[in-house]
Amino acid sequence: MDFNARKSKVVRPKEMNTVHEDGVAAAVDTSLLEMLRSLQEAGGNQSFADLLTSNVQKIGYDLRLAQHLVLQRDQAGLDQLAQALTQNALKIGAVRMLTGAIEMQALARIGDFMGVAEVVTGLEAELMAVQKQLV
């Protein structure tokens, strides 16, 4: 099978809006957020603002749980939690948070609890940036 024959792109840089006008990287990809908004409005009963708030709250809860799981050295729990964080970060368009959650999962799978703790700290800071941008 020729893998180079695939024409689809995973990342479309022209479609992503992850940089503010002042050149600072945005916490939330606004183009992704708008796409999510249109999908939610087309098929959901819950308002998009409520959906965002709910997912941000879930991420906050999951990050606090991650701290506990690091102390417990719960590799499987951290792996599952990282999957949940990945899904919730995607649901709010938080691209850097999504990347951090994927990194967290990789570190959890190899049992690098110190690395996971560092990523969780970074994700907490990123959550604050996300909340600031979504307000």
N, C-alpha and C positions, 0 to 999 in steps of 0.2 A: 504494500500500500504506500502510495506517495503522499507523505504528510505535507510536502511543500505545495501540493496541488490545491490545498484549501484556500479559498479566496476570502472567507469571512474574517473580520477583525474582531478581536476581543475588546480592545480599547479603541475608541474613536476620539482622539484628542480634540478635534475641532468641535465635538459635541459636548465636551466636558467643560464646565464652568467652575473651576476650582481655585481661581485666583481673583481676588478683589481688584478693583481699579488701582489701588495703591501698591499692588504687586505682592501683597501678603496672601499666602495660601489660605483658602477658605476651609472651614471645618466641614461645611456641607456643600455638596455639588448641587447647585441650584437647578441645572438642567435635569438631573436625575430626580430631584425633588418634585419638579413640575410634572415629569412623566408619572411619578408615583401618585401625585395629586389627581391627575386625569384618570388614571386607572381606578383609584379609590372612589372618585365621584361617579364613575360609570357603573360601579357594581356594589357599592357598599352603603350600609345604612348609617354608619358612624361618620361623624364629621372628620375631615382630614386633620384639623387642629387637634381634636381629641385623640385621634390615632397617633399623631406625633407625640403628644404629651404622654400617652400610655407607653409608647416604645422607649421614650427617654427615661421614664420612671423604671421600666423593666431593666434597662441598661444600668442605671444607678444601683438598683437592687442586686443585679448580677455581679457588679464590680465589688460590692461589699461582701457578697458570698464568695467571690474569688479570693479575697484576702483570707477568709476563714479556711477555704480549701487549701491554700498554700501552706498555712500553718499546720493543717492536718496531713499535708503531703498526699493529698487525694488526687492521684494522677487521672483516674477515670472520671472523677467529678469535674476536674478542670477541663478535660477534653470535651465533655458534654456541654459545660458552661461556655466554653469558647465557641462552640457551634451555635448556641443560642445568641451569644453576643454578635456573631457574624450576621445572623439573620436579622436581628434588631437594628444593627448599624446600617444594613442595606435598606431597611424599611424607612429610615430617616435620611438617607442619602449621605451618610457620614463616611466618606471614602477613607480617610486616614484611620478612623476608628475600625473600619472593616479590615484594613491591612493589619492593624495591631491585633485584632482578634484572631486573625489567621496565624500571625506570628505566635500569639499566646498558645494556640492549639498545638503548633509544631513543638514549642518548648515543653508543653505539658506532656506530649507523647514521648519525649525523650527523658522526661523526669528532671528537667532543669527548673527547679522551683525558685531559685534566685532569679533566673531570667524571667520567669512568669511574674514574679513580684515586681520586677522593674517595668515590665510591659503593663501590668495593671496600674501602676502609678502613672505611667504615660497616658493610659486610657482614661483615667480619672481627670487628668488635666484636659484631655481632648473633649471629654464630655462637657466640661465647663465651657469650652470654646463653642461646642455645638449648641448648647443651651443659649449662649449669648447671641449666636447668629440666628437661631430660630425665633427669638423674641421679637 
